[in-house]
Amino acid sequence: MITVHRNYQLQDANHFHAHVEINPIGQLDVDIIENKQHHQAEFEELKFEKTSKHTRLCATHGKQRWQVALDDKDAKELDRLIREANEEFETLMRDL
């Protein structure tokens, strides 16, 4: 199991940058570089919402809710990476 890292430019007014860590154990970490915000969620807490200009990655983790605006292409890549990490974890658990 390999943790995957990606960097994305957010599609908000500030165009901040996000460092995303996809952990195959089912966890996503998002660090907003410029304002040092950290967000975390389990894969099942995530959802993608398409808007007219971008795609929002939204999460509810406990009482904390957060969202980041991604370019559509970046959101598709992130969705694919999350699905692949989830499949990798499920395969490992079946093999044990």
C-alpha positions, 0 to 999 in steps of 0.5 A: 500500500502506497500513499499518493500525494498530489498538489492542486491549485484551488479554484477559489478567489485566492487560487491557493494551493492544496497538498493532498495525501490519499492514504489507502487505509481510507483517509484523505488529508488536505493541507492548504499551503498558504493559510496552513489549514489542514482538513481530514476525512475518511473516504466514505465522508467525501463527496464531489459536487459539480458546479458550473465553474468547478467541482467541490470536494466536500467532507463532513468529518465528525462535527467539522465540515469543509470543502475545497474547489477543484478544477474539474480535471483535478477532481476527476483525477482525485476521484480516480485515485481515491477509488484505486486506493480503496480497491487496493485496500479491499484487495489486501484485506481479502488476501489476508 
